Amino acid sequence: MRVTVSVPATAANLGPGFDCLALALDLRNEFTVDLEGEPGVEVEGEGAEELPRDGTNLVFRTVSAVAQGLGGKLPPFRLTCRTRIPLQRGLGSSASAVVAGVLLADRLLGAGLGRDRVLELAVDLEGHPDNVAAALHGGLVVAYLSRAGWRAERLEPSPELRPAVLVPLAERVSTVDARRALPAAVPLADAAYTLSRTALAVLALTSRPHLLAEALDDRLHQPYRLPLAPAARALFHELREEGVPVCVAGSGPSLLAFEAEGRPLRPLGPGWRALRLPVDRAGAVVAVS
């Protein structure tokens, strides 16, 4: 048996929606488990020279951890990772691996996990509910911690959205460093400001895109994270001055901008890679052969 899981990239936070808003983007990683293949791990594509090819591989570790937690035992298998999502660029590459690992274990063991339980397991292992929820469900999501555990509500993004991910070629920011940069407390005025922008962002992303430039502003995380990537910070402020809706993608250093019809972004120069990615509405997809 061969099981393949395809998972989209994600841009989390979306400005003010810290740890709760995320958008799935049509750039996919594919992970295949082959029960008849020679046991081992194969990696090809984006970051292939960096990702481990042994038991420390994140997908492999996730499959093993979930199987152990469910009390199941997996036979030896070959794992093939086909990666297209850039690493350490704020586009949810680790979330894609963890979501895939949970879904692979679920299908291989025939556990029949519901999407809520998949979300909970993935959040426990990955730690970022917004990225995980968007990778799993697709579209625009709101992730939240309920009394019953982690949950997510999927919203229909406006068909007018034209996302453009701007990836700096010479800058990376690890999730650990991005978290460390955040303050332990923020002024009440900054929290209230960001709450108003979060509500406005949901409106802008679903039905009123003309509000995006104002809605993506934030005082909780972007001012503290942008200094970690000077080139991204400079471009961020340039685009803001030009009236382009822009925010930090996840923890950065990539930026997520939204182009208006008939007004494409200007060329960014040789230090940048611009990915114009439609919104992914399918989320994680499992195929068995």
Sequence and secondary structure as in RCSB ss.txt:
>XXXX:A:sequence
MRVTVSVPATAANLGPGFDCLALALDLRNEFTVDLEGEPGVEVEGEGAEELPRDGTNLVFRTVSAVAQGLGGKLP
PFRLTCRTRIPLQRGLGSSASAVVAGVLLADRLLGAGLGRDRVLELAVDLEGHPDNVAAALHGGLVVAYLSRAGW
RAERLEPSPELRPAVLVPLAERVSTVDARRALPAAVPLADAAYTLSRTALAVLALTSRPHLLAEALDDRLHQPYR
LPLAPAARALFHELREEGVPVCVAGSGPSLLAFEAEGRPLRPLGPGWRALRLPVDRAGAVVAVS
>XXXX:A:secstr
 EEEEEEEEEEESTTT TTTEEEEEEEEEEEEEETTS SEEEEEETTTTTS SSTTSHHHHHHHHHHHHTT    
  EEEEEE S TTSSS HHHHHHHHHHHHHHHHHT    HHHHHHHHHHHH  HHHHHHHHH SEEEEEEETTEE
EEEEE   TT  EEEEEETT    HHHHHHTS S   HHHHHHHHHHHHHHHHHHHT GGGHHHHT  SSSHHHH
GGGSHHHHHHHHHHHHTT  EEE TTSSSEEEE BTTB      TTEEEEE  B  S  EEEE 
